[in-house]
Amino acid sequence: GTEGRVVLRLLVHENGAPGHLSVVESTPPGIFDQSAMEAVARWRFAPGRREGRAVPTWVLLPVRFDLASR
C-alpha cells in the first residue's frame, strides 16, 4: 500500500468555494499533489465568520492518502 500526505493552502471564499490552492508540503514529494488539488477544488467549506458575516479565510488543509494493496 502506498501512503502519502499533502498539505494545501487555500482561500475559502464567502460562498464556501475554495480558491488559490497551493501545495505547502507533500510526502512523498509530487506523488499526490495534483490529486489532492483536484479533489479539494471540488469541495465546499463553511466560510469563516467575523461579526456574524461570512469572510474569506486562509486555511491549511492536510489531505491523507492511504492506498491499500490488494
Backbone as JSON Lines, residues from 0, in Angstrom:
{"i":0,"aa":"G","n":[0.82,-1.19,0.0],"ca":[0.0,0.0,0.0],"c":[0.86,1.25,0.0]}
{"i":1,"aa":"T","n":[0.42,2.23,-0.71],"ca":[1.13,3.5,-0.77],"c":[0.4,4.51,0.1]}
{"i":2,"aa":"E","n":[1.17,5.24,0.89],"ca":[0.59,6.27,1.74],"c":[1.24,7.6,1.42]}
{"i":3,"aa":"G","n":[0.51,8.68,1.69],"ca":[1.06,10.0,1.48],"c":[0.23,11.05,2.17]}
{"i":4,"aa":"R","n":[0.8,12.23,2.21],"ca":[0.12,13.36,2.85],"c":[0.49,14.63,2.09]}
{"i":5,"aa":"V","n":[-0.52,15.43,1.79],"ca":[-0.32,16.7,1.12],"c":[-0.98,17.77,1.98]}
{"i":6,"aa":"V","n":[-0.25,18.83,2.27],"ca":[-0.83,19.96,2.98],"c":[-1.05,21.08,1.97]}
{"i":7,"aa":"L","n":[-2.29,21.5,1.84],"ca":[-2.65,22.56,0.9],"c":[-2.94,23.84,1.65]}
{"i":8,"aa":"R","n":[-2.61,24.94,1.02],"ca":[-3.02,26.26,1.5],"c":[-4.08,26.74,0.53]}
{"i":9,"aa":"L","n":[-5.21,27.21,1.04],"ca":[-6.28,27.65,0.16],"c":[-7.06,28.77,0.82]}
{"i":10,"aa":"L","n":[-7.72,29.52,-0.02],"ca":[-8.6,30.58,0.44],"c":[-10.03,30.08,0.33]}
{"i":11,"aa":"V","n":[-10.74,30.05,1.46],"ca":[-12.16,29.71,1.45],"c":[-12.92,31.01,1.29]}
{"i":12,"aa":"H","n":[-13.6,31.15,0.15],"ca":[-14.36,32.36,-0.14],"c":[-15.64,32.43,0.69]}
{"i":13,"aa":"E","n":[-16.28,33.58,0.68],"ca":[-17.5,33.79,1.45],"c":[-18.59,32.77,1.14]}
{"i":14,"aa":"N","n":[-18.63,32.28,-0.1],"ca":[-19.64,31.3,-0.5],"c":[-19.21,29.87,-0.23]}
{"i":15,"aa":"G","n":[-18.04,29.66,0.38],"ca":[-17.56,28.32,0.71],"c":[-16.72,27.67,-0.36]}
{"i":16,"aa":"A","n":[-16.58,28.32,-1.5],"ca":[-15.78,27.76,-2.59],"c":[-14.28,27.96,-2.3]}
{"i":17,"aa":"P","n":[-13.46,26.93,-2.59],"ca":[-12.03,27.08,-2.39],"c":[-11.38,27.78,-3.58]}
{"i":18,"aa":"G","n":[-10.3,28.51,-3.3],"ca":[-9.55,29.17,-4.37],"c":[-8.1,29.33,-3.97]}
{"i":19,"aa":"H","n":[-7.28,29.7,-4.93],"ca":[-5.85,29.98,-4.7],"c":[-5.15,28.8,-4.02]}
{"i":20,"aa":"L","n":[-5.41,27.58,-4.5],"ca":[-4.8,26.4,-3.89],"c":[-3.32,26.32,-4.21]}
{"i":21,"aa":"S","n":[-2.54,25.94,-3.22],"ca":[-1.11,25.69,-3.43],"c":[-0.65,24.62,-2.45]}
{"i":22,"aa":"V","n":[0.38,23.87,-2.87],"ca":[0.94,22.82,-2.04],"c":[1.98,23.45,-1.11]}
{"i":23,"aa":"V","n":[1.82,23.2,0.18],"ca":[2.76,23.69,1.18],"c":[3.78,22.6,1.5]}
{"i":24,"aa":"E","n":[3.32,21.35,1.53],"ca":[4.17,20.22,1.91],"c":[3.57,18.96,1.31]}
{"i":25,"aa":"S","n":[4.42,18.02,0.9],"ca":[3.91,16.74,0.43],"c":[4.92,15.64,0.69]}
{"i":26,"aa":"T","n":[4.38,14.48,1.1],"ca":[5.19,13.31,1.37],"c":[4.47,12.09,0.81]}
{"i":27,"aa":"P","n":[5.06,11.34,-0.11],"ca":[6.29,11.63,-0.82],"c":[6.1,12.79,-1.79]}
{"i":28,"aa":"P","n":[7.15,13.54,-2.03],"ca":[7.05,14.75,-2.86],"c":[6.51,14.47,-4.28]}
{"i":29,"aa":"G","n":[5.5,15.27,-4.66],"ca":[5.0,15.26,-6.03],"c":[4.09,14.12,-6.42]}
{"i":30,"aa":"I","n":[3.9,13.12,-5.58],"ca":[3.11,11.96,-5.97],"c":[1.61,12.23,-5.93]}
{"i":31,"aa":"F","n":[1.12,12.85,-4.87],"ca":[-0.32,13.06,-4.68],"c":[-0.74,14.52,-4.84]}
{"i":32,"aa":"D","n":[0.19,15.4,-5.16],"ca":[-0.12,16.84,-5.2],"c":[-1.31,17.16,-6.1]}
{"i":33,"aa":"Q","n":[-1.25,16.71,-7.35],"ca":[-2.29,17.05,-8.32],"c":[-3.64,16.47,-7.9]}
{"i":34,"aa":"S","n":[-3.64,15.23,-7.43],"ca":[-4.89,14.59,-7.0],"c":[-5.52,15.34,-5.83]}
{"i":35,"aa":"A","n":[-4.7,15.75,-4.88],"ca":[-5.22,16.5,-3.74],"c":[-5.82,17.82,-4.19]}
{"i":36,"aa":"M","n":[-5.13,18.54,-5.05],"ca":[-5.64,19.84,-5.51],"c":[-6.93,19.69,-6.3]}
{"i":37,"aa":"E","n":[-7.0,18.67,-7.17],"ca":[-8.22,18.46,-7.95],"c":[-9.41,18.1,-7.06]}
{"i":38,"aa":"A","n":[-9.17,17.25,-6.07],"ca":[-10.26,16.85,-5.17],"c":[-10.76,18.04,-4.36]}
{"i":39,"aa":"V","n":[-9.84,18.76,-3.72],"ca":[-10.22,19.87,-2.85],"c":[-10.88,21.0,-3.64]}
{"i":40,"aa":"A","n":[-10.51,21.19,-4.89],"ca":[-11.12,22.23,-5.72],"c":[-12.62,21.99,-5.92]}
{"i":41,"aa":"R","n":[-13.06,20.72,-5.77],"ca":[-14.49,20.4,-5.93],"c":[-15.27,20.48,-4.62]}
{"i":42,"aa":"W","n":[-14.57,20.56,-3.51],"ca":[-15.24,20.59,-2.19],"c":[-15.84,21.95,-1.91]}
{"i":43,"aa":"R","n":[-16.75,22.0,-0.95],"ca":[-17.29,23.25,-0.44],"c":[-17.08,23.26,1.08]}
{"i":44,"aa":"F","n":[-16.84,24.43,1.61],"ca":[-16.49,24.59,3.02],"c":[-17.45,25.57,3.69]}
{"i":45,"aa":"A","n":[-17.52,25.49,5.0],"ca":[-18.22,26.53,5.76],"c":[-17.24,27.7,5.84]}
{"i":46,"aa":"P","n":[-17.65,28.88,5.39],"ca":[-16.73,30.02,5.4],"c":[-16.43,30.5,6.81]}
{"i":47,"aa":"G","n":[-15.32,31.2,6.95],"ca":[-15.01,31.84,8.22],"c":[-16.03,32.93,8.51]}
{"i":48,"aa":"R","n":[-16.16,33.28,9.76],"ca":[-17.14,34.31,10.15],"c":[-16.46,35.35,11.01]}
{"i":49,"aa":"R","n":[-16.86,36.57,10.78],"ca":[-16.39,37.69,11.61],"c":[-17.59,38.6,11.83]}
{"i":50,"aa":"E","n":[-17.9,38.82,13.12],"ca":[-19.06,39.65,13.48],"c":[-20.33,39.17,12.79]}
{"i":51,"aa":"G","n":[-20.49,37.83,12.69],"ca":[-21.69,37.25,12.12],"c":[-21.74,37.19,10.61]}
{"i":52,"aa":"R","n":[-20.72,37.71,9.93],"ca":[-20.72,37.73,8.46],"c":[-19.67,36.78,7.91]}
{"i":53,"aa":"A","n":[-19.98,36.14,6.79],"ca":[-19.02,35.27,6.11],"c":[-17.89,36.13,5.55]}
{"i":54,"aa":"V","n":[-16.65,35.66,5.77],"ca":[-15.47,36.39,5.27],"c":[-14.51,35.39,4.64]}
{"i":55,"aa":"P","n":[-13.72,35.83,3.66],"ca":[-12.71,34.94,3.09],"c":[-11.69,34.59,4.17]}
{"i":56,"aa":"T","n":[-11.25,33.33,4.16],"ca":[-10.35,32.85,5.21],"c":[-9.29,31.93,4.61]}
{"i":57,"aa":"W","n":[-8.02,32.19,4.94],"ca":[-6.93,31.31,4.52],"c":[-6.9,30.09,5.43]}
{"i":58,"aa":"V","n":[-6.69,28.92,4.84],"ca":[-6.73,27.65,5.57],"c":[-5.55,26.78,5.15]}
{"i":59,"aa":"L","n":[-4.97,26.05,6.1],"ca":[-4.03,24.97,5.81],"c":[-4.79,23.67,6.0]}
{"i":60,"aa":"L","n":[-4.83,22.85,4.96],"ca":[-5.64,21.63,4.99],"c":[-4.78,20.41,4.66]}
{"i":61,"aa":"P","n":[-4.6,19.5,5.61],"ca":[-3.89,18.26,5.3],"c":[-4.83,17.26,4.62]}
{"i":62,"aa":"V","n":[-4.33,16.61,3.58],"ca":[-5.09,15.57,2.87],"c":[-4.25,14.31,2.92]}
{"i":63,"aa":"R","n":[-4.81,13.24,3.47],"ca":[-4.07,12.0,3.65],"c":[-4.5,10.98,2.59]}
{"i":64,"aa":"F","n":[-3.54,10.27,2.04],"ca":[-3.8,9.21,1.07],"c":[-3.31,7.9,1.66]}
{"i":65,"aa":"D","n":[-4.14,6.86,1.56],"ca":[-3.78,5.53,2.01],"c":[-4.34,4.55,1.0]}
{"i":66,"aa":"L","n":[-3.5,4.11,0.08],"ca":[-3.94,3.2,-0.98],"c":[-3.56,1.78,-0.56]}
{"i":67,"aa":"A","n":[-4.56,1.02,-0.2],"ca":[-4.33,-0.35,0.24],"c":[-4.04,-1.25,-0.95]}
{"i":68,"aa":"S","n":[-3.08,-2.13,-0.8],"ca":[-2.8,-3.09,-1.87],"c":[-3.78,-4.24,-1.78]}
{"i":69,"aa":"R","n":[-4.05,-4.84,-2.91],"ca":[-5.0,-5.98,-2.95],"c":[-4.24,-7.26,-3.13]}
